[in-house]
Amino acid sequence: MLDWMAWTWPTAAFFAIIATILITFTVLAIKFPETPRVGVLRIETTRGDRLFITLLGSAFINLAWLGLSGLPQWQALILCAVYAAAVFRWV
């Protein structure tokens, strides 16, 4: 079913999870509007901004992990989860 684009199930799952997160954040924004807040970056951010910062930072964490570490990639997920928690808490 996914062979037309040479996708693997983990790749499809990754994009499905990202789509689910985006839909969830859209519903949250509609049901619970928020005012921007200022964190350690000294810029106003909303939930969506913090999600974008988290996804972008996680991509760089994973790329650095691939290039600089010989450890299994799933361990980078732990670091990304800690990073995401920090971004949503303090940014």
C-alpha distances in whole Angstrom, upper triangle without the diagonal:
4,6,7,9,10,9,10,10,14,13,11,14,16,16,15,19,20,19,21,24,24,24,27,29,29,30,33,34,35,36,38,39,41,43,42,44,46,45,45,44,47,44,43,40,38,35,32,34,34,31,30,33,31,28,29,32,29,27,30,31,28,28,32,31,29,32,35,34,33,32,28,26,26,30,29,28,31,33,30,31,35,35,33,35,38,37,37,40,42,41
4,6,6,6,6,7,8,11,10,8,12,14,13,13,17,18,17,19,22,22,23,25,27,27,29,31,32,33,35,37,37,39,41,40,42,43,42,42,41,44,41,41,37,35,32,30,32,32,28,27,30,28,25,26,28,26,24,27,28,24,25,28,27,25,28,31,30,29,29,25,23,23,27,26,25,28,30,27,28,32,32,30,33,35,34,34,37,39,38
4,5,5,6,8,10,13,12,11,15,16,16,17,20,21,21,23,25,26,26,29,30,31,32,35,36,37,38,40,41,42,44,43,44,45,44,45,43,46,44,43,40,38,35,33,34,34,31,30,32,30,27,28,30,27,25,28,29,25,25,29,28,25,28,31,30,29,29,26,24,24,28,28,26,30,31,29,31,34,34,32,35,38,36,37,40,42,40
4,6,8,11,13,16,14,13,16,18,16,17,21,21,21,23,25,25,26,29,30,30,32,35,35,36,38,40,40,42,44,42,44,45,44,45,43,46,43,43,39,38,35,32,34,34,31,29,32,31,27,28,30,28,25,28,30,26,26,30,29,27,29,33,32,31,31,28,26,27,30,29,28,32,33,31,32,36,35,33,36,39,37,37,41,42,40
4,5,9,12,13,11,11,14,15,14,15,19,19,18,21,23,23,24,27,28,28,30,33,33,34,36,38,38,39,41,40,41,42,41,41,40,42,40,39,36,35,33,30,31,31,28,26,28,27,24,24,27,25,22,25,26,23,23,26,26,24,26,29,29,29,28,26,23,24,27,26,25,29,30,27,29,33,31,30,33,35,34,34,38,39,37
4,7,10,12,10,10,14,15,14,16,19,19,20,22,24,24,26,28,29,30,32,34,35,36,38,39,40,40,42,41,42,43,41,42,40,43,41,40,37,36,33,31,32,32,28,27,29,27,24,24,26,24,21,24,25,22,21,25,24,21,24,27,27,26,26,23,21,22,25,24,24,28,29,26,28,32,31,30,33,35,34,34,38,39,37
4,7,8,6,7,10,11,11,13,15,16,16,19,20,21,22,25,26,27,29,30,32,33,35,36,36,37,39,38,39,40,38,39,37,40,38,38,34,33,30,28,29,29,25,24,26,24,21,22,24,21,19,22,23,19,20,23,22,20,23,26,25,24,24,21,18,19,23,22,21,24,26,23,25,28,28,26,30,32,30,31,34,36,34
4,5,5,6,9,10,11,12,14,16,17,18,20,22,23,24,26,27,29,30,32,34,35,36,37,37,39,38,39,40,38,38,37,40,38,38,35,33,30,28,29,29,25,25,26,24,21,22,24,21,19,22,22,18,19,22,21,19,22,25,24,23,22,18,16,16,20,20,19,22,24,22,23,27,26,25,28,31,30,30,33,35,34
4,5,5,6,9,10,10,12,14,15,16,18,20,21,22,24,26,27,28,30,31,32,33,35,35,38,37,38,39,37,38,37,40,38,37,34,32,29,27,28,28,24,24,26,23,20,22,24,20,19,22,22,19,20,23,22,20,23,26,24,23,22,18,16,16,19,19,18,21,23,21,22,25,25,24,27,29,29,29,32,34,33
4,5,5,6,9,10,10,12,14,15,16,18,20,21,22,24,26,27,28,30,31,32,33,33,36,34,35,36,34,34,33,37,35,34,31,29,26,25,26,25,21,21,23,20,17,19,20,17,16,19,18,15,17,20,18,17,20,23,21,20,19,15,13,12,16,16,14,17,19,17,18,22,22,21,23,26,25,26,29,31,30
4,5,5,6,9,10,11,13,14,16,17,19,20,21,23,25,26,27,29,30,31,32,32,34,33,34,35,33,33,32,35,33,33,29,28,25,23,24,23,20,19,21,19,16,17,19,16,14,17,18,15,16,19,18,17,20,22,22,21,20,17,14,14,17,16,15,19,20,17,19,22,22,21,24,26,25,25,28,30,29
4,5,5,6,9,10,11,12,14,15,16,18,20,21,23,24,26,27,29,30,31,31,34,33,34,35,34,35,33,36,34,33,30,28,25,23,24,24,20,20,22,20,17,19,21,18,17,20,21,18,19,22,21,20,23,26,25,25,23,20,17,17,20,19,17,21,22,20,20,24,24,22,25,27,26,26,29,31,30
4,6,5,6,9,10,10,12,14,15,16,18,20,21,22,24,26,27,28,29,30,32,31,32,33,32,33,32,35,33,32,28,26,23,21,23,22,18,19,21,18,16,18,20,17,16,20,19,17,19,22,21,20,23,25,24,24,22,19,16,15,18,17,15,18,20,17,17,21,21,19,22,25,24,23,26,29,28
4,5,5,6,9,10,11,12,14,15,17,19,20,21,23,25,26,26,27,28,30,28,29,30,29,29,28,31,29,29,25,24,20,19,20,19,15,16,17,15,12,14,16,13,12,16,16,14,16,19,18,17,21,23,22,22,20,17,14,13,16,15,12,16,17,14,15,19,18,16,19,22,21,21,24,26,25
4,5,5,6,9,10,11,12,14,15,16,18,20,21,23,24,25,26,26,29,27,29,30,29,30,29,31,29,28,24,23,20,17,19,19,15,15,17,16,12,15,17,14,13,17,18,16,17,21,20,20,23,25,25,25,24,21,17,17,20,18,16,19,20,17,17,21,20,18,21,23,21,21,25,27,25
4,5,5,6,9,10,11,12,14,15,17,18,20,21,22,24,25,26,28,28,29,31,30,31,30,33,30,29,25,23,20,18,20,20,16,16,19,17,14,17,19,17,16,20,21,19,21,24,23,23,26,28,27,28,26,23,19,18,21,20,17,20,21,18,18,22,21,19,21,24,22,22,25,27,26
4,5,5,6,9,10,10,12,14,15,16,18,20,21,22,23,24,26,25,26,28,27,28,27,30,28,26,23,21,17,16,18,17,13,14,17,14,12,15,17,14,15,18,18,17,19,22,21,21,25,26,25,26,24,21,18,16,19,17,14,17,18,15,14,18,18,15,17,20,19,18,22,24,23
4,5,5,6,9,10,11,12,14,15,16,19,20,20,21,22,24,23,24,25,25,26,25,27,25,24,20,18,15,13,15,14,10,11,14,12,9,12,15,13,13,16,17,16,18,21,21,21,24,26,25,26,25,22,18,17,19,17,15,17,18,14,14,18,17,14,17,19,17,17,20,22,21
4,5,5,6,9,10,11,12,14,15,17,18,20,20,21,24,23,25,27,26,28,27,29,26,25,21,19,16,13,16,16,12,13,16,15,12,15,18,16,16,20,21,19,21,24,24,24,27,29,29,30,28,25,22,21,23,21,18,21,22,18,18,21,20,17,20,22,20,19,23,25,23
4,5,5,6,9,10,11,12,14,15,16,18,19,20,23,23,24,27,26,28,27,29,27,25,21,18,15,14,17,16,13,14,17,15,14,17,19,17,18,21,22,21,23,26,25,26,29,31,30,31,29,26,22,21,23,21,18,20,21,18,17,20,20,17,18,21,20,18,21,24,23
4,5,5,6,9,10,10,12,14,15,16,17,17,20,20,21,23,22,24,24,26,23,21,18,15,12,10,13,13,9,11,14,12,11,14,16,15,16,19,19,19,21,24,24,25,27,29,28,30,27,25,22,20,21,20,16,18,19,15,14,17,17,13,15,18,16,14,18,20,19
4,5,5,6,9,10,10,12,14,15,15,16,19,18,20,22,22,24,23,25,22,20,16,14,11,9,12,12,9,10,14,13,11,14,17,16,17,20,21,20,22,25,25,26,29,30,30,32,30,28,24,23,24,22,19,21,21,18,17,20,19,15,17,19,17,15,19,21,19
4,5,5,6,9,10,11,12,14,15,17,20,20,22,25,25,27,26,28,25,22,19,16,13,11,15,15,12,14,17,16,15,18,20,19,20,24,24,24,26,29,29,29,32,34,33,35,33,30,27,25,27,25,22,24,24,21,20,23,22,18,20,22,20,18,21,23,22
4,5,5,6,9,10,11,12,13,15,18,18,20,23,23,25,25,26,24,21,18,14,11,11,14,14,11,14,17,16,15,18,20,19,20,24,24,24,26,29,28,29,32,34,33,34,32,30,26,24,26,24,21,22,23,20,18,21,20,16,17,20,18,15,18,21,20
4,5,5,6,9,10,10,11,12,15,15,17,19,20,22,22,23,20,18,14,11,8,7,11,11,9,11,14,13,13,16,18,18,19,22,23,23,25,28,28,29,32,33,33,34,32,30,27,25,26,24,21,22,22,19,17,20,19,15,16,18,16,13,16,18,17
4,5,5,6,9,10,10,12,15,16,18,21,22,25,24,25,22,19,15,12,10,9,12,14,12,13,16,16,16,19,21,21,22,25,26,26,28,30,31,32,34,36,36,37,35,33,30,28,29,27,24,26,26,22,21,23,22,18,19,21,19,16,20,21,20
4,5,5,6,8,10,12,16,17,20,23,24,27,26,27,24,21,18,14,12,12,15,16,14,16,19,19,19,22,24,23,25,28,28,28,31,33,33,34,37,38,38,39,37,35,31,29,31,29,26,27,27,24,22,25,24,20,21,23,21,18,20,23,22
4,5,5,5,7,9,13,14,16,20,20,24,24,24,22,18,15,12,9,10,14,14,13,15,18,17,18,21,22,22,24,27,27,28,30,32,32,34,36,37,37,39,36,34,31,29,30,28,25,25,26,22,21,22,22,18,18,20,18,15,17,20,19
4,6,5,5,7,10,12,15,18,19,23,22,22,19,16,13,10,8,9,12,13,13,15,17,17,18,20,22,23,24,27,27,28,30,32,33,34,37,38,38,40,38,36,32,31,31,29,26,27,27,24,22,24,22,19,19,21,18,15,18,19,18
4,6,6,9,13,15,18,21,23,26,26,26,23,19,17,13,12,12,16,17,16,18,21,21,21,24,26,26,27,30,31,32,34,36,36,37,40,41,41,43,41,39,35,33,34,32,29,30,30,27,25,27,26,22,23,24,22,19,21,23,22
4,6,10,13,16,18,22,23,27,27,27,24,21,18,14,13,14,17,18,17,20,22,22,23,26,27,27,29,32,32,33,35,37,37,39,41,42,42,44,41,39,36,34,35,33,30,30,31,28,25,27,26,23,22,24,22,19,21,23,22
4,6,10,13,15,18,20,23,24,23,21,18,15,12,11,13,16,16,16,19,21,21,22,24,26,26,28,30,31,32,34,36,36,38,40,41,41,43,40,38,35,33,34,32,29,29,29,26,24,25,24,21,20,22,20,16,18,20,19
4,7,10,13,16,18,22,22,21,19,15,13,10,10,11,14,15,15,18,19,20,21,24,25,26,28,30,30,32,34,35,36,38,40,41,41,43,41,39,36,34,34,32,29,30,29,26,25,26,24,21,21,22,19,16,18,19,18
4,6,9,13,15,18,18,18,15,12,10,7,8,11,12,13,14,16,18,18,20,22,23,24,26,28,29,30,32,34,34,37,38,39,39,42,40,38,35,33,33,31,28,28,28,25,23,24,22,19,19,19,17,14,15,16,15
4,6,10,13,17,17,15,13,9,9,7,10,12,12,13,15,17,18,19,21,23,23,25,27,28,29,31,33,34,35,37,39,39,40,42,41,39,36,35,35,32,30,30,29,26,25,25,23,20,20,19,17,14,15,15,14
4,7,10,13,13,12,9,5,5,5,8,10,9,11,13,14,15,17,19,20,20,22,24,25,26,28,30,31,32,34,36,36,37,40,38,37,34,33,32,30,28,28,26,24,23,22,20,18,18,17,14,13,13,13,11
4,6,10,11,9,8,5,6,7,9,12,11,11,14,15,15,16,19,20,20,22,24,25,25,28,30,30,31,34,35,35,36,39,37,36,33,32,31,29,27,27,25,23,22,21,19,17,16,15,13,11,11,10,8
4,7,7,6,5,5,6,9,12,14,12,11,15,16,14,16,19,19,19,21,24,24,24,27,29,28,30,33,33,33,34,37,36,36,33,32,31,28,27,26,24,22,22,20,18,17,16,14,12,12,11,9,7
4,5,5,7,7,8,10,12,14,12,10,14,15,13,14,18,18,17,19,22,21,21,25,26,26,27,30,31,30,31,34,33,33,30,29,28,25,24,23,21,19,19,17,15,14,14,11,9,10,9,6,4
4,5,8,10,10,13,15,17,14,12,16,16,13,14,18,17,16,18,21,20,20,23,25,24,25,28,29,28,29,32,31,32,29,29,27,24,24,23,20,19,19,16,14,14,14,11,9,11,10,6,5
4,5,8,9,13,14,15,12,11,15,14,11,14,17,15,14,17,19,18,19,22,23,23,25,27,27,27,29,32,31,31,29,29,27,24,24,23,20,19,19,18,15,15,15,12,10,12,12,9,6
4,7,9,13,15,16,13,13,17,16,14,17,20,19,18,21,23,22,23,26,27,26,28,31,31,31,32,36,35,35,32,32,31,28,27,27,24,22,23,21,18,18,18,15,13,14,14,10,8
4,6,10,13,14,10,11,15,14,12,15,18,17,17,20,22,21,22,25,26,26,28,31,31,31,33,36,35,35,32,32,31,28,27,27,24,22,22,21,18,17,18,16,13,14,14,11,8
4,7,10,11,9,10,13,14,13,15,18,18,18,21,23,23,24,27,28,28,30,32,33,33,34,38,36,36,33,32,31,28,27,27,25,23,22,22,19,17,18,16,13,13,14,12,9
4,7,8,5,6,10,10,10,12,15,15,15,18,20,20,21,24,25,26,27,30,31,31,32,35,34,33,30,29,29,25,24,24,22,20,19,19,16,14,15,14,11,10,12,10,7
4,5,5,6,9,10,11,12,14,15,16,18,20,21,22,24,26,27,28,30,32,32,33,36,34,33,30,29,28,26,24,24,23,20,19,19,17,14,15,15,11,10,12,12,9
4,5,5,6,9,10,10,12,14,15,16,18,20,21,22,24,26,26,28,30,31,31,34,32,30,27,26,26,23,21,21,20,17,16,17,15,12,12,13,10,8,11,12,10
4,5,5,6,9,10,11,12,14,15,17,19,20,21,23,24,25,27,29,30,30,33,31,30,26,25,26,23,21,22,21,17,17,18,16,13,14,15,12,10,14,14,12
4,5,5,6,9,10,11,12,14,15,17,18,20,21,23,24,26,27,28,29,32,30,29,26,25,25,22,21,21,20,17,17,17,15,12,14,14,10,10,13,13,9
4,5,5,6,9,10,10,12,14,15,16,18,20,21,22,24,26,26,27,29,28,27,24,23,22,19,18,18,17,14,13,14,11,9,10,10,6,6,9,10,7
4,5,5,6,9,10,10,12,14,15,16,18,20,21,22,24,25,26,28,26,25,21,20,21,18,16,17,16,12,12,14,11,8,11,12,8,8,12,13,10
4,5,5,6,8,10,11,13,14,15,17,18,20,21,23,24,25,27,26,25,21,21,21,18,17,18,17,13,14,16,13,10,13,14,10,11,14,14,12
4,6,5,6,8,10,11,12,14,15,16,18,20,21,22,23,26,25,24,21,20,20,17,16,17,15,12,13,13,10,9,12,11,8,9,12,12,9
4,6,5,6,9,10,10,12,14,15,16,18,20,21,21,24,22,21,18,17,17,14,12,13,12,8,9,10,7,5,9,9,7,8,11,12,10
4,6,5,6,9,10,11,12,14,15,17,18,20,20,23,21,20,16,16,17,13,12,14,13,9,11,13,10,8,12,13,10,12,15,16,14
4,5,5,7,9,10,11,13,14,16,17,18,19,22,21,21,17,17,18,14,14,16,14,11,13,14,11,10,14,14,11,13,17,16,14
4,5,5,6,9,10,11,12,14,15,16,17,20,19,19,16,16,16,12,12,13,11,8,11,11,8,9,12,11,10,12,15,15,13
4,5,5,6,9,10,10,12,14,15,15,18,16,16,12,12,12,9,8,10,9,5,9,10,8,8,12,12,11,13,16,16,15
4,5,5,6,9,10,11,12,14,15,17,17,16,12,13,14,10,10,13,11,9,12,14,11,12,15,16,14,16,19,19,18
4,5,5,6,8,10,10,12,13,16,16,16,13,15,14,11,12,14,11,10,13,14,11,13,16,16,14,17,20,19,18
4,6,5,6,9,10,10,11,14,13,13,10,12,11,7,9,11,8,7,11,11,9,11,14,14,14,17,19,18,18
4,5,5,6,9,10,10,12,11,11,8,9,10,6,8,11,9,8,12,13,12,13,16,17,16,19,21,22,21
4,5,5,6,9,10,12,13,13,10,12,13,10,12,14,12,12,15,16,15,16,19,19,19,21,24,24,22
4,5,5,6,8,11,12,13,11,13,12,9,12,14,12,12,16,16,14,16,19,19,19,22,24,23,22
4,6,5,5,8,8,9,7,10,9,7,10,12,10,11,14,15,14,16,19,19,19,22,24,24,23
4,6,6,7,8,9,7,11,11,9,12,14,13,13,17,18,17,19,22,22,22,25,27,27,26
4,6,8,10,12,11,14,14,12,15,17,15,16,19,20,19,21,24,24,24,27,28,28,27
4,7,9,12,11,15,13,12,15,16,14,16,19,19,18,21,23,23,23,26,28,27,27
4,5,8,9,12,10,10,13,14,13,15,18,18,18,21,23,23,23,26,28,28,27
4,7,9,12,11,11,15,16,15,17,20,20,20,23,25,25,26,29,30,31,31
4,6,9,7,9,12,12,13,15,17,18,18,21,22,23,24,27,28,29,29
4,6,6,8,10,11,12,14,16,17,18,20,22,23,24,26,27,29,29
4,5,5,7,10,10,11,13,15,16,17,19,21,21,23,25,26,26
4,5,5,7,9,10,11,13,15,15,17,19,20,22,23,25,25
4,5,5,7,9,10,11,13,15,16,17,19,21,22,23,24
4,5,5,6,9,10,10,12,14,15,16,18,20,21,21
4,5,5,6,9,10,10,12,14,15,16,18,20,20
4,5,5,6,9,10,11,13,14,16,17,18,19
4,5,5,6,9,10,11,12,14,15,16,17
4,5,5,6,9,10,10,12,14,15,15
4,5,5,6,9,10,11,12,14,15
4,5,5,6,9,10,11,12,13
4,5,5,6,9,10,11,11
4,5,5,6,8,10,10
4,6,5,6,9,10
4,6,5,6,8
4,5,6,5
4,6,6
4,6
4
